[in-house]
């Protein structure tokens, strides 16, 4: 067995620069935790801890953290990231894999687990770009926003019927 066969047979993470996430554009719409840390001048562990605490908009997809660039910028400026508008288009599984920097098999698995919003089945699965980027904004700010708007409505219902 020569060295090429040994390399192909090796399991686990590909060599540095060989995985899909390593090819994500640092100025693109989606960032890894390492890219987000570089953008915010923080340690990647700090970024992940803050995302877990809901202080930064991000979501864990399988074992990987992903962050929407626009949401990170909004968070730094102190604005609400759950209210961001994203350009919408319909994407295939391969396009979502490229957008998120993960493999197509992982996109399919996350869609089956209802982690990624989609419609259709198996090979006909389609995704909304805006819905995926909103998902990357995380759930924490959406919950905070719902709590702030849970005040009683100023419009009173007529219950005399």
C-alpha positions in Angstrom: 0.0 0.0 0.0 1.6 3.3 -1.1 1.2 6.6 0.7 -1.7 7.7 -1.5 -3.7 4.7 -0.6 -3.0 5.3 3.1 -4.1 8.9 2.8 -7.3 7.9 1.1 -8.1 5.2 3.6 -7.6 7.5 6.6 -10.7 8.4 8.5 -11.7 11.7 10.2 -11.2 15.3 9.3 -9.5 16.0 5.9 -6.1 17.7 5.9 -6.0 21.5 6.6 -7.6 23.3 3.6 -9.3 20.2 2.3 -12.6 20.3 4.0 -15.7 22.3 2.8 -15.6 24.6 5.8 -11.9 25.5 5.0 -13.1 26.9 1.7 -15.7 29.3 3.1 -15.1 32.9 2.2 -14.2 34.9 5.3 -16.2 37.8 3.8 -19.1 35.6 2.7 -22.6 35.2 4.2 -21.7 32.3 6.5 -18.7 32.0 8.8 -17.1 29.2 10.9 -16.3 29.7 14.5 -12.6 30.3 13.6 -13.6 32.9 10.9 -16.1 34.6 13.3 -13.4 34.7 16.0 -10.9 36.4 13.6 -13.6 38.9 12.6 -14.4 39.8 16.2 -10.8 39.5 17.4 -11.7 36.8 19.9 -10.6 33.3 20.7 -12.8 30.7 18.8 -13.7 29.1 22.2 -15.0 32.4 23.4 -17.1 32.8 20.3 -18.6 29.4 20.8 -19.3 30.0 24.5 -21.0 33.3 23.7 -23.0 31.7 21.0 -24.1 28.9 23.4 -25.1 31.6 26.0 -27.1 33.5 23.3 -24.9 36.5 23.3 -23.8 35.9 19.7 -26.1 34.7 16.9 -25.0 31.3 15.8 -26.2 27.7 15.5 -24.5 24.4 16.0 -25.1 22.3 12.9 -24.1 18.8 13.9 -20.8 19.3 15.5 -19.9 22.6 13.7 -20.8 26.2 14.6 -21.9 28.5 11.8 -22.6 32.2 12.0 -24.4 34.6 9.7 -22.0 37.5 8.9 -24.8 40.1 8.9 -26.1 38.9 12.2 -22.6 39.0 13.8 -22.2 42.6 12.5 -25.6 43.5 13.9 -24.8 42.0 17.3 -21.5 44.0 17.4 -23.5 47.2 16.7 -26.0 46.3 19.4 -28.9 45.8 16.9 -31.4 43.0 16.8 -30.2 40.2 14.6 -33.5 38.4 14.5 -35.1 41.2 12.4 -32.6 41.1 9.6 -33.9 40.7 6.1 -32.0 38.3 3.8 -32.2 38.0 0.1 -34.2 34.9 -0.7 -33.7 32.3 -3.4 -34.4 28.6 -3.7 -31.3 26.4 -3.2 -30.5 22.8 -3.9 -28.7 20.5 -1.4 -25.4 21.1 -3.2 -25.8 24.8 -3.0 -26.7 24.7 0.7 -23.6 22.5 1.3 -21.5 25.2 -0.4 -23.2 28.0 1.5 -22.6 26.4 4.9 -19.3 24.7 4.2 -20.5 21.2 5.0 -20.9 18.1 2.9 -24.1 17.3 1.0 -24.6 14.2 3.1 -24.6 16.3 6.2 -27.1 18.7 4.7 -29.4 15.8 4.0 -29.0 14.4 7.6 -29.7 17.9 9.1 -32.7 18.3 6.9 -34.1 14.9 7.9 -33.5 15.8 11.6 -35.5 19.1 10.9 -32.5 21.2 11.9 -32.4 22.9 8.4 -35.7 24.3 7.1 -36.6 22.6 3.8 -39.4 21.1 1.7 -39.5 18.1 -0.6 -38.0 14.7 -0.1 -34.6 13.1 -0.7 -33.2 14.2 -4.1 -35.9 16.8 -4.6 -35.2 18.6 -1.4 -35.2 22.4 -1.7 -34.1 25.1 0.8 -34.8 28.8 1.2 -31.6 30.8 1.5 -33.3 33.4 3.7 -34.7 30.7 6.1 -31.3 29.1 6.4 -29.6 32.4 7.2 -32.4 33.2 9.7 -31.7 29.8 11.3 -28.1 30.8 11.7 -29.2 33.9 13.6 -30.0 31.5 16.4 -33.0 31.1 18.6 -31.9 33.2 21.6 -32.7 36.6 20.2 -36.0 35.4 18.8 -37.0 34.2 22.2 -35.9 37.5 23.8 -38.0 39.3 21.2 -41.0 37.2 21.9 -40.7 37.9 25.6 -40.6 41.6 25.0 -43.7 41.5 22.8 -45.8 39.4 25.2 -47.4 42.4 26.8 -51.2 42.5 26.5 -52.6 44.0 23.3 -53.9 47.6 23.6 -56.9 46.4 21.6 -59.5 45.0 23.9 -61.7 42.1 22.8 -65.5 42.5 23.2 -66.6 39.5 25.3 -70.2 40.5 25.8 -71.5 38.1 23.2 
